[in-house]
């Protein structure tokens, strides 16, 4: 069939900044508002405090709230509210000094140690471990005694002891980033090491550093209050810790003196903790997930079918009962800042048992989103709506129904073999555990089944591979392991998403031959997603051509190659034939395909 050209252009997706994402978190916003009030109170304490914090009125000693003193008086006859407001200045000043010291010492050291490694890493890590092994409170008391209880020096010393927290986070991030290809590209381009450290690595660590600073500030405030509670600091400088010490001494007779600074300290530390945890969630997710309301709106818009270009495309060839897979009018969309972005627009297709169906198209055509909808593996934020999805003649259109078929009725071969194997476990564990938990086999039977399928996919030393970790095998062997895992449960439908993209030409041909043999041996329907018409000619019976989220043409492979109806199909075939070296391989695959189908003379 031929479809009309796609009429509309999708609106670009807006990148949501960390600030905007934070503003959408109610808990984080409340915590930020509370902390902002504390900062305002500290900054404007000289104007907000009703009295001089050191003014002594003997009649105010142990006074209850009232008579112009909102929180009453302490044991020395000073206004508690005024001392708390001025104490907030001391508290925040100490937190700033502590966090600043930790950042200045820990972040550069972590970046340098992670980037250079070797002796630099070992020396910096030894210093960090040594600081963590020293009893910090004892050292701080010694520093206080040796400096005449200088508050600034004391907070700098506290920052030194908290610097290892920054160092560990920064070093771990730098170790991960230094192996990225863009770092190597910067070196090749002649960018100097200082600039790489300043631009690439420092930028990569700023988000976790913000989170760490919020948490470190809470720790610093608590520790400085503890030091002040022990009597460290000048009596003429108001602080929450001194007020708590005063209240502790009179706790049984005048408990209110202890209550007010405890509330102030608790609220401040809790606000910083909530700010830090909210930032940690945002940094770990890296992208804002749509709200429930947004998902409902996306589903409603897709179901209504009133989005631009949302016309059903593709036709069914087989009856539902005869289909290993059947999709009717599938739409997939994502919520964006500009509304709903529809990436699959009314796709209908089917695959019969024992048939090899190819879904082909350029990057962004919607082919992977289509099969991910069938697998129930859409990324977070993706919403799929269809008139119906059937697997093995049974309708499984409701959310979660298709996920129950994975590993049983549906097998999946992913695109990147090395990134789809867990580096923490040996191959044997990753093949055996699904057979035990999904198919109920005991450990011995599951291991024997895993060994059997490894031999079947062409691995000559299965025992060594079962005992190996993913990094100990080649990319081609890893792809064979994934194929073995996909067919171990004897599924009726096997979905392969670009199974040869990450492999060299020789291994590609071996993998395609293996898929063809397994499909014929088990009688599975094979749906293979690719952008390469050479793969289509080599293995497929029928092909679906997708562009801009829609099917533009579908039909038997021999007819599509002989007389493509849509210009885009002809363009894809021509692109596959452009390379003279690749043309021979494609022609050979094409002749083999025609010979298998008994249509060699039709070319």
Secondary structure, DSSP 8 states (H G I E B T S, - for coil): -B---------------HHHHHHT-HHHHHHHHHHHHHHHHHHTHHHH-SS-TT---GGGTT--SBTTBTT-B-TTS-BHHHHHHHHHHHHHHHHHHHHHHHHHHHHHHHHHHHHH-HHHHHHHHHHHHHHHHS-HHHHHHHHHHHTTS-HHHHHHHHHHHHHHHHHHHHHHHHHHHTTSHHHHHHHHTT--HHHIIIIIIHHHHHHHHHHHHHHHHHHHHHHHHHHHHTT-S-TTS--HHHHHHHHHHTTTT-THHHHHHHHHHHHHHHHHHHHHHHHHHHHHH-S----HHHHHHHHHHHHHT-STT---B----S-GGGEEEEEEEEEEEEEETTEEEEEEEEEEEEEETT-EEEEE--TTSSHHHHHHHHHT---TTEEEE-SEEEETTEE--STTTTGGGBTTTEEEE-S-TGGGS-TTSBHHHHHHHHHHHHH---HHHHHHHHHHHHHHTT-S-HHHHHHSBGGGS-HHHHHHHHHHHHHTT--SEEEEESTTTTS-HHHHHHHHHHHHHHHHHHT-EEEEEES-HHHHHHH-SEEEEEETTEEEEEEEHHHHHH--SSHHHHHHHHHHHSSHHHHHHHHHHHHHHHHHHT-GGG-
